[in-house]
Amino acid sequence: MYKYSFPADLETMALTTSVERDRANAAEKALTRVAIAGATGYAGQELVRILARHPRVRLTAAMSSGATSAPRPLPALARIWDGAVQPLDVDRLVNEADVIFLALPEAASAELAPKLLDRGVRVIDLSGAFRIRSAADRERWYPATTALPEGTVYGLTEGHQAEIRTARLVSNPGCYPTAALLALEPLHRAGLLTGPVVVDAKSGVSGAGKTPSERTHFSENHGSVAAYAVFQHRHTAEIEQELGAAVTFVPHLVPLDRGILETIYGNLKPGTTEQQVADALTAAYADAPFVRLTGGALPEIKHVAHTNFCDIGWKVDQERHRIVLVAIIDNLIKGAAGSAVQNLNVMLGLDERTGLL
């Protein structure tokens, strides 16, 4: 026969439950409140996916890029995030978030970000609106941005943590520049490169954004590879700005849904050895959790798909002083949403890997 026992002191049980509830409420209040404007795009949906599971933040709002759009769910994120994307509401963004992610078109970010900063919130912008420091280059590539707000920092996380930690506005790098700069910057700083650099880049279709066009139409893209915007791509200015050297950048569209592979050609100063190249890259990324160096085993897009890693491999022709680097990322994660959350972690004083591994 089973015997049932009942609490001898129901008042103690109630008190224990109340204490646990208070602790849970305190833990909830300790979370940093974050919100997203532009949550329906490819990068925006990846932000929702990552932030909804981030252990140190609370996603308070996910909004579209317009104030008149109807609320809509994100079926692919069911049971990860079961909210609905709401119309853009600036007052609600400011009132409900400490840090706001902007996954908007450049002109929209250029208009909205300064308003958010003026109202005391911090901003991580995934567009190109605030990446270029030269007024002349901004006028050419991002004419809606007339000035950079005070406290704007270029957000390539690796090597820029100190500036990002205190930034009011983090301008997230472009996807193409992320891979190119991670491969080239350590060699440039070490003085190992000389002469022209060529970045031959190939991107999946999601890199063109969600708005359909003839170029991204399935029948046009499938079974084909096409170079585009030769000498006319705005990411050239971004790469040259951060590298401090001239670069020939040629992007290509390939029939993949996601991923970037860049084959980078350069000349080494006479006498430079393969070991010097390896040493420069290893020293640069000894403490970088999301850069993996593969040496002569050249990486492939499938190695980084759906992750925040950048894999870099290289080959050196010491006799002819040449180097070929291959750098790969997932354009929607390390090239956008993942690096944005990595920057958030730095801003909050967290381990860079939080919510990303």
N, C-alpha and C positions, 0 to 999 in steps of 0.2 A: 504494500500500500504506500502510495506517495504522500509525503507530508509537505504542505505548503507553508512557507514562512513569510511573514509580513514584516515590513520595516518597523522597528520598535519606536522609531522617532521620526514621524513624517515631517516634522518641522525641520529637522536636520537635513533630510533629503531635499526639501524645498530650498533650503539655504544653499546646499551644494549646487543644485541646478541653477540657482540665481547667480552664484559666483561664476560658474562655467559660462553662463550666458553673457555676463559682464566681460569676461575674458575674450569671448568671441567677438563681442561688439568693439572692444578695444583693439583687437587685432585687425578688424575690418577698418577701423578709423586710421590705423597706422599705414594702410596701403595707400600708395600714391594714386590719385585719380587721373586717368588718362582718357582722352577722347580722340576721335578720328573724323576729319572732314574729307570726304571723297572715298567712302568705304566701299563703293560698288565697283571700282576699277580693279584691275588685277593686283596691283600693289596694295590697294586699300583692303581687299579681301584677305590678303596674306597678313596684313597688320592685325585684322580682327582675329584671325586664326591664332597668331602668336600671342597677342595681348590677352585674349580670353583665358589662356592657360598659364600666363605669367604669374609666378607665385608672389610677387611683391607689388603688383599693381591691381587696380580695379578699373575695368573698362566701363565707363559710365555712359558713354554715348558713341554711336556710330552714325554718321550723317552722310548724305549724298553731297554732290557738288552744287546743288541748286536749292533755293528756298521753296520752290513750287512743286517739287517732285512728290509723288505719293509714297507713303511708307511701304517698305518691301522687305521680306525675309531673305536670308541667304541660305537656300536649301543645302548647299554643299557643306555648311558649317553646323547643321543640326546636331544637337547634343554637345557641340563644342561651344557654340554661342547661339542661343535661341531667341535673341532679340530681333528687332526689325530696324532696318536702316531708315532713319528719319530725315525729313527735309532739313537743309542747312539752317541753323538757328544760332547766330553769333552770341546772343545773350546766354543761351543755355550752355554753349561751349564754355564760356568764361565762368559761369556760375558752378558748373559741375566738374571742372577738370583743373588740374594743376599743370599738366603738360598736354599740349595738343599737337597731334600729327596732322599735317596737311598733305594729302595725296591728291592734289588738285592740278589742273592746268596752270601753266606759269602765270598767265595774266590774273587768274583768280587768286593764286597765292600772293602775288605782288600786291594786290589790293587788300587781302584779308590779314596777312601776317602782321603788318604794322599796327592794325587796330587791336589785335589780340595782345601784342606786346605792350601797347599803351594801357591795357587794362590789367596788366600784372601777371599774365601767364607766360610760361615758357613754350617755345614752339620748335618742332622738328619738321622741316619742310622737305618733302621728297621731290619737289619740282626743281627746275634749274634756275628759278627766279633770282636766287641770291648767291649763286656760286661764283659769279665773275666779279672780281674787284675793280677791273678797269672800266671806267665810265664809257669809254669809246667802244669797247667790246660788248658791254651790256647793251648799249644803244643798238648794236648790230644784231645781237642774238636774242636778247631779252628786253625789248624796248619798253615793256610795261613797268620795269623796275627802274625807277629814276634815281634811287639811292639805296644804299645798304643800311638797314637800321643799326643803331649802336648795339654792340654785343653780338654781332653776327660772326659765326665761326664756320669755316669749311670743315665738313664732318667726315673726313676719311679717318676712321677711328685709330688705326694703327699709327702710332707715333704722334697723335694729336690729342691725347687724353687730357692733358692739363688745360688746354684751351676749351675743350668741349665741356669739361666739368663745370665751368663757371659761365658758360654761354647762355645768353637769352634766346638766341635763335641759332639753331644748328642747321646749316644748309647741307643736306645729305648729298654725297657725290653721285654723279651719273653712273650708270651701270658699266658702260664702256671705259670711262676713266678709272673706275675702281680697279679693274683687272690690270689695265695698263700701268697705272701708277704703283700698284703693289709690286709689280715685276720690275719696274725701271728705277724707282726712286732710290733704293739702296745702292744700286750700281752707280747712279749719277752722283750721289753724295760721296761715294768712295772714290770718285774720280777715275773710274775704270772705262767709261764710255768716251768715244770721240766721233765727231762727224754726225751724219744724219741718222735718224731712227725711223723705222717704218713699222706701223702697227696695222696688221692685217687682221681685222676683227669680223667674226661671224656670230650672228645673234638669231635666236628663235623669234617667232612671230609675236609673242607676247611683249617683246621689247618695243614694239610699235604702238602699244597701248590698246585699249579695248574698242575705241571708235573704229568701225570698219572702213576699209578703203579698197580700191582696186588692187593695190599692192599686196594687201593681206587677205584678199579673197582666196579661198581654198584652191579654186581651179587655176588661179594665177601663180600661187606659191608652191603648191605641191609638185614635186619632181623637178624643182628648179632651184638655182642659187643665183642671186643677183647682187652686184655692187650698187651702191647708191650714195648720193650726196658727196661725191668725191670733191675734195677741196671746199666743201660747203656745209660740213657737219659741225654743229655748234660745240660738240664735245671736243673738237680739236683745240679750241681756245681754253677749255678747262684743263686738258692734259698739259698743254704748253705752259699755262699759268702755274700749275703746281710743280711741274718738272723743271721749269726754268730753261727750257731748250726747245728748239724747233722739232716738230714731229710731222711726218706724213701719215695721216690716219685714213684708212679706207674701210668703211663698214660694209658688211654683206648681210643680206637676209637669207636664212636657210629654212627649210621646211621642218622645223622643230617647234614644239609649243613653248619651250623655255630653255635657257642656257646660253652662255657666251663662251666662245673659244677665241683667244687672240694669239696669233703667231707674230712675234715681235723680232724684227731684224735690226741688228746694230753692229757697230765696229768697236772693238776694244783697243785701248792704247797698246802700242807694241810692248811686248814683254809681259802682258797680263796673262796670268795662268788660270786654268779652270779652278784651281784651289782658291785663288783670290776671289773669284766670282762666288763660289760656294761659301766662303768665309763671310763675305759682305752680306749675302742674303741671310745666312744663319744668324749672324749678329743682329741684324735688323729685326728678325722675327722670333728671337729666342723666347720672348714672353708673350707672343701674339697667339691667342688660342684658336684663331680662325684662319691662320695662314699655314698651309702644309707644303713643305718643300719636298719635291719628288726627285730632284737631281736629273739624271739622264733617263729616268723612266717617265716619259712625257705623259701628262694626264689627259683625261677625256671628260667630256661634259657629263657623262653618266656617273662619274665619280663624285660630283658635287650637286647633282640635281636634288632639289628640295632640302638643301642644307645651307648654312651660312659660311661654308668654307670657301676659300680661294686656294686652289692648288697651282703651284708654279714649278715647272720643270725647265731644263735648259740643256743645250749642247754648245760646246765651245770648239771652234776650229782655231787652235792656238797658232798654227803655222801661218794662217792668213788673217789672224786677228779679228775673227768674226764670232758673233754670238747669236743664237736663236733661242728665244724664250717662248714657252707656251704657258699662258695663264688662263684659267677657267673659273667661272662662277655661275651660279644660278642667278639670272638677271633679276628675278623677282624677290630673291631672298638676300644674298650678299650684295646684289646690285640695287636693292631698294628696301623692302620691309625689314629684312633681317639686320642689315647694317643700321637702320633707323632705331631698332630696338637695342642693338649693341650700343649706340650712342646714348639712348635713354639710360641704360645701365650705368654708363660712365657718369652721366649727369647726376644720377641718384647715389653715386658712390657704391654701386653693387659690383659684384663680379661680372665681367663682360659676358660671360656665358649664360647668365640667368635667363631662363625662359627660352633659350635657343638650342639647348642640347637635351 
